[in-house]
Amino acid sequence: VPYLRKDGRRITVRLSVTVLRTPAGVLTGYLGTVVDVTEQQQAAAQLKLAAKVFESSPDAIVVTDAERWVVACNPAATRLVNQPLHMLEGGLLDSWFGQSTAMGGLSAVHEALHKHGAWEGELHLRSGSGNGLVLLVSWVVLHDEAGRMQHTVLFAKDLSERIEAQKRIEQLAYTDPLTGLANRLMLGERVGHAIGHAQRTGNGFAVMFLDLDRFKSINDSLGHLFGDQVLQEVAARLGRCLRQSDTLCRMGGDEFVIHLHDATHAAAD
């Protein structure tokens, strides 16, 4: 029950009352005991809150023993690897990841855990576990009172959607939406790199400008949709004539620019 101490602090107590009687059954009094259970209730509330956070976290949380065998994992972790809880508990957490998924492999991760008590970085799930998802991982060690490793806790966030979104943003920034070719921004970067490369090595490069004759009449007579198809076909045919190291750019309209990497005058002609 709630109880107000003399110092004004509110606490919670457990009250027990025992009836005292004589051997003949005559009531002689009452024996009451009051125990302060405030800390116990607070600890229970904290445990309940921690369990709720563990269960409802959108990020995967996995608890292991000192040898990294899975002791517990939250629903987000089961969704991440698309396996039920009973299939994950008791398994080795290292098996979720490939050996080459972190700088220096998982051995470097283990070394950091033992040396620093924590590791953070990106790991890739094995293809069979989560379709090669990229994870941002925070992995920490929990020690016992003697300072020995007792458990590890892994927190993982799926970065795949963010990476795909970044790729889409870069694609929109550097490519022509109609043809999929490089745009003038990417061409500028490629030519800038080519100039630096030529200055270091003495090798040449070529930049050629190309536009289509009478393209306006195609748009005017057959429509812009047909004109777009012509531009796409021209882009495909030009692309088949170039090397992988070269760059084909659509500047806009019917104008194209070709950058030939490490090319001589003869090659450009």
N, C-alpha and C positions, 0 to 999 in steps of 0.2 A: 504494500500500500504506500501511497505518497506520504512523506513525513517532512515537516519543516523543523530544521535544527535551530538551536538558539542563535547561531551566527547568521541565520537567514538563508542558508543553503538548503535547497530542496534535494532530498534523497529518496530512494525507494527502499523500503524495509520489508522483511518477511516476519509476520507476527504469528506466533504460536501460543495458544492458551491451553493449559491443562487444568482440569477441575480437581481439587484436592478434597478427599472425603476420609472420614474415619472408617475403621473396619466395620462399623455398624451402618455405614452409608450416610452419615451426617455430613453435610457440606461444611467445610472449614475454611475454604478460600480458593484462590485461583493462582496459578503459577504462569506467568507470561515471559516469553523470550522474544527479543527483538534483534534481528540480524540485518545489518546493512548489506543489501544486494545490489547497490547502485552499479558498482564496477562489473559485476556479473551480467547485469542486464545490458550495460553499454557494450560489453564484449560480445554478447549474443547478438545485439543489434548490428554491430560492425561485421560480424561473421555473416549475418543474413544479407547485409548490404553488399559485401564482397561476393557472395554467391550470386546475387542478382546481377551484379556487374559482369561477373564471369559468364553467366548464361546469356545475357542480352547484348554483350559486346559485338559490334559488327566486324571486328577484327578477330582473327583466329588466335586463340590462347591455348598453348599446350604445356602441360606440366610433366616433367620426367624425373626419374631418379638420377643418382649420380652417374650412372652408366648410360644415360639418355634413353632408357626404356620408358615408354609412355605410361604415365600414371593416370592422367585425366586430360580431357580436352573439351572445349566448349562446342556448342552447335555450329558456330561459324567455322571451326576447324573441320568438322565433318562435312560441311557443305563445300569447303574449299577443295578437299581431296575426293569428294563424292563417294565417301565410304561411311558405313554406320559406325557408331561409337564402339561396339563390341569388336569390330575388326581392327580398330586403331589402338585401343588400350592393350598394353602388353607388348606392342611392337616397338621396333627400334626407330626412333625419330630420324636418325641419319638416313634411313632407307627412303625417306620422302624426297631426298635431294640427290642430284648427280654429283660426282666427284669434282667436276670442272665448273661447278656453278658459282664458286666464289674465288676471289683472288687467292691463289695458293691452294685451292681445294678445301675440303672440309677439315683436313688436318690443321690448316691455319686457323679455322674457326675454333677447333678444339683447343689449340694452343692459347688463343686469346681468352677463351673461357677459363682455363686453368690459371693463366698468368694475371689477367686483369679482372676476371669475374664477370665480364660482359663482352658482347660483340654485336656490331650493327652493320648491316650491309644488305646487298641484294642476293637472293638465292632463286634458283629455278627449280620448280617441282619436276620430278621425273614425268615423262610423257604419260605413263600409265596412271599417275596419281591425279594430275590436274591439268592435262593437256599442255604441259610446258609453261605454266603460268609464271610470271615474274613477281617475286614477293619482296617487299621491304621488311626485313627481319630485325627485331631487337631480341637478343638472347642473353639472359642474365642468370647468374648462379645464386642459389640460396645456401648459406652455410649453417651448420649446427653450432651449438654453443662452444665447441672445441675448435671451430674455424675450419672444419672439414666440409667439402662439398656434399650437400645433402640432396638438393633438387636443382633442376634448371627449369626456367620458365621461358618459353618462346612466344613472342608476340609477332604476328605476321599480317601485313596488309597487302592485298592484291593490287599490283601496279599495272596490270595488263591494260585496263581501260584507259588509264592515264597515258600510257605509252602509245596506244593506238590513237588517242586524241592528239597527242603531240605530233605523231606522224602525219595525221590528216592536216594539221595546221601548217606543218612544213611543206606538205604537198601543195596546199593552196597558195603558199607564199612563193614557191619556187617553180611551179609548173603552170602551163597553159591549160585551162579547164576543158577546152574543146579538143585539143589534140593529145594532151598528156605530155607534150614536149617541154623542155626547159623554157622559162620565160626570160625576160631581159635581166631580171635580178640575178638568176642563176648564171646566165651568160656572163654578166659582169664579174661575178666571183671566179668563174672558170678562167676567163681571160686574165684577170688579175693574178691568179696562180700561175698561169702560163708565162706571163711576163717575168715573174720572179724565177720560175724554173729556167727560162731562157737565159736570164742574166747569170744564173749560177752555173749552168752547163754549157752554154753556147749553142744549144739546140734551138731550132726555129719552130714556129707554129704559124698557122694560117687562119684568117678570119674572112669568110666569104659571104657576101650579101646576095640574096636571091628573092625576086618577087615574080608573081605570076602575071603574064600578059593577058589582057582582056578578061580578067576575073570579074570586074564590075558588071560586064555584060551577062555573065552567068547568073549573078545574083538578081539582076534586073529582069532577065527573061525567064529563069527557071525557079527563082525564089531563094531565100536565104538558107532554107533547110537543105536544099540541094547543094548550095554553095559550101555549107559546112561539111557535107559529105565529101566534096571535092578536096577541101583542105585536109581532112582526115586521111584521105587516100594519098595525097601528095606527101604528107608527113610520114606515112607508113613506107612509101616507096623510097623516099630520101633516107630514112632510117636504115633500110636494108643495104644501102650503098656505103654506109659508114662503119668504122671500127667501134668497138666498145669504148675505147678511150676518147673518141671524138664526141662533140656536143652539137646537137641539132636544136635550134631555138626558134620559136615562133614569136616574132616581135609584135605582131598584131596585124589584123586584116590579112592580106595575102603576102606578107613579108616574112621571110625566113633568114636566119643567119646560121652559118655552119662554122664551127671552130674545129680545126684539125690539129690534134695534139702531136708534137714532135714531127712536124711536116716540113718538107723542103718546098722550094718554089715549083720544082718539077711535079711534086705530088699534088700541089694545089692546082696547077694547070691541068 
